[in-house]
């Protein structure tokens, strides 16, 4: 019987071995499952962080471009893609491959050489005068090693456009002021030098001085008006305005000018009542009818008409049968100081601000202005106003 005990012991040891082996494998499996869950959570956290990062970057108004250590594009946000009107996939390309802008590659080399770029202005070719301001710097890790490059792009196009308009405005105002001032100064000096002793000459010179002084006053008044309109400081006194009666009043005021050219003024405007500022609308129609008389043909006709539009709007038009407006000038006639025929316009007076004032007054009423014309077929200016009630 002595040999049974070793067999029992061997069986017990074998059973114990398999029991520990099963338990070990179960522990390994549990640890592996736990490890996989940790990996999944880490990956999910990384994906969530990347998604949040992308949402953050895409919400930026500035264009953002991230490059890796090999100068390949790692990330470009939506603003950057829209800014340069890009269509193809950028990731993995160099800036030259993606953008074909060698000046930006030169800028990148400066950053690579350890020189951050700040407020660098760059004009994009063939993109409607688009200007960008670029800031760029290297991205380094805790050890100071370069990991990549970040570039931030800000659109300066609107600021450049405003700056150009400001410069043009100052130049135009200076010119408009200088011309009558020079005439006034010249005739005053002539009078002081002895011409005042000749009553006939003195009278003629004083009339010229008076005419140019009035021109200066008109220019200053127009400048003040358009400044108030553009800044929103001009408050409208809205009330029901009978447009037919208003146009009759404008016709009576300008009748002498029309008679000088034998121009017939025709009011075909129905009994429309607009919700507007009577004084400002008087200014609108005076400018439009005065221009129609001034630039229309001799023995011509100026017609004011109108029609109802949908959504409680009225459309009023002022037409002449003059030489018309060149196609390339139609988009610019409402600009400040723009003149289709500069020499002719200045000979006939005016400040070059009339149509710009018309546009701003109509827009302040919630309406729109426009013009249509064909050479030799006259011009038709039209505007919309809200209907009263």
Residue pairs with C-beta under 8 A, 6 or more apart in sequence:
54 75
54 77
57 64
57 75
57 77
57 78
58 77
58 78
58 79
60 77
60 79
61 79
62 79
62 152
62 153
62 154
63 76
63 77
63 79
63 80
63 81
63 82
63 83
63 84
63 132
63 152
63 153
63 154
63 155
64 75
64 76
64 77
64 79
64 80
64 150
64 151
64 152
64 153
65 73
65 75
65 76
65 77
65 80
65 95
65 150
65 151
65 152
65 153
66 73
66 74
66 75
66 76
66 139
66 148
66 149
66 150
66 151
67 73
67 74
67 95
67 108
67 148
67 149
67 150
67 151
68 74
68 147
68 148
69 146
69 147
69 148
71 94
71 95
71 108
71 112
71 149
72 92
72 93
72 94
73 90
73 91
73 92
73 93
73 94
73 95
73 98
74 91
74 148
75 91
76 86
76 90
76 91
79 153
80 86
80 153
81 90
83 130
83 132
83 153
83 155
84 99
84 124
84 127
85 127
86 98
86 99
88 98
90 98
94 105
95 101
95 104
95 105
95 108
96 102
96 104
96 105
101 124
101 125
103 122
104 122
104 134
107 117
107 120
107 122
107 134
107 136
108 136
108 149
108 151
110 117
111 117
111 136
111 137
111 138
111 149
112 138
112 149
114 138
116 135
116 136
116 137
116 138
117 134
117 135
117 136
117 137
118 135
119 133
119 135
120 133
120 134
120 135
120 136
121 131
121 132
121 133
121 134
121 156
122 131
122 132
122 133
122 134
123 129
123 130
123 131
123 132
124 130
124 131
124 132
128 157
129 157
129 160
129 161
130 155
130 157
131 155
131 156
131 157
131 159
131 160
132 153
132 154
132 155
132 156
133 153
133 154
133 155
133 156
134 151
134 152
134 153
134 154
135 151
135 152
135 154
136 149
136 150
136 151
136 152
137 149
137 150
138 146
138 148
138 149
139 146
139 147
139 148
139 149
139 150
140 146
140 147
141 147
168 337
169 336
169 337
172 336
172 337
172 352
173 219
173 223
173 337
176 219
176 337
176 351
176 352
177 216
177 219
179 346
180 212
180 213
180 215
180 216
180 219
181 212
181 216
183 208
183 209
183 212
184 209
184 212
184 213
184 216
187 205
187 206
187 208
187 209
188 209
190 205
191 202
191 205
191 206
195 201
195 202
195 205
196 202
215 349
215 351
218 351
219 351
219 353
222 351
222 353
222 354
222 357
223 351
223 353
225 234
225 283
225 353
225 357
226 336
226 353
226 356
226 357
226 360
227 233
228 234
229 357
229 360
229 361
229 364
230 360
234 364
236 276
236 277
236 280
236 364
236 365
237 277
237 278
237 279
238 275
238 276
238 277
239 275
239 276
239 277
239 278
240 273
240 274
240 275
240 388
240 389
241 273
241 274
241 275
241 276
241 277
241 278
241 281
241 388
242 271
242 272
242 273
243 269
243 272
243 273
243 274
243 281
243 306
243 314
243 316
243 385
244 267
244 269
244 270
244 271
244 272
246 278
246 281
246 282
246 285
247 267
247 269
247 285
247 289
247 304
248 267
249 282
250 282
250 285
250 286
250 289
251 258
251 265
251 267
251 289
253 286
254 265
254 286
254 289
254 290
254 293
255 265
257 290
257 293
257 294
258 264
258 265
258 293
258 302
261 293
261 296
261 298
261 299
261 300
262 298
262 299
263 293
263 296
263 298
263 299
263 300
263 301
263 302
264 300
264 301
264 302
265 289
265 293
265 302
266 301
266 302
266 303
266 304
267 304
268 303
268 304
268 305
268 306
269 304
269 305
269 306
269 316
270 306
272 306
272 308
272 314
272 316
272 387
273 387
273 388
273 389
274 281
274 314
274 385
274 386
274 387
274 388
275 365
275 385
275 386
275 387
275 388
275 389
276 365
276 385
276 386
277 361
277 365
280 361
280 364
280 365
281 361
281 365
281 385
283 357
283 358
283 361
284 357
284 358
284 361
284 362
284 383
285 304
285 318
287 354
287 355
287 357
287 358
288 318
288 358
288 381
289 302
289 304
289 318
290 354
291 354
291 355
291 381
292 302
292 318
292 319
292 320
292 322
292 379
292 381
293 302
293 320
294 348
294 350
295 320
295 322
295 323
295 379
296 302
296 320
296 321
296 322
296 378
297 320
297 321
297 322
297 323
300 320
300 321
300 322
301 320
301 321
302 318
302 319
302 320
303 317
303 318
303 319
304 316
304 317
304 318
304 319
305 316
305 317
305 319
306 314
306 315
306 316
306 317
307 314
307 315
308 314
308 315
308 387
309 315
309 384
312 386
312 387
313 367
313 384
313 385
313 386
313 387
314 384
314 385
314 386
314 387
315 382
315 383
315 384
316 382
316 383
316 384
316 385
317 380
317 381
317 382
317 383
318 380
318 381
318 382
319 378
319 379
319 380
319 381
320 378
320 379
321 377
321 378
322 378
322 379
323 375
323 376
323 378
324 373
324 374
324 375
324 376
324 377
324 378
324 379
325 333
325 340
325 371
325 373
325 375
325 379
326 340
326 375
327 375
329 338
329 340
330 371
330 372
330 373
332 338
333 340
333 355
333 371
334 355
334 356
334 358
334 359
334 369
334 371
335 356
336 352
336 353
336 356
337 351
337 352
337 353
337 356
338 352
339 345
339 346
339 352
345 352
358 369
358 381
358 383
359 369
362 368
362 369
362 383
362 384
362 385
363 369
365 385
365 386
366 386
367 383
367 384
367 385
367 386
368 383
368 384
369 381
369 382
369 383
370 381
370 382
370 383
371 379
371 380
371 381
371 382
372 379
372 380
372 382
373 379
373 380
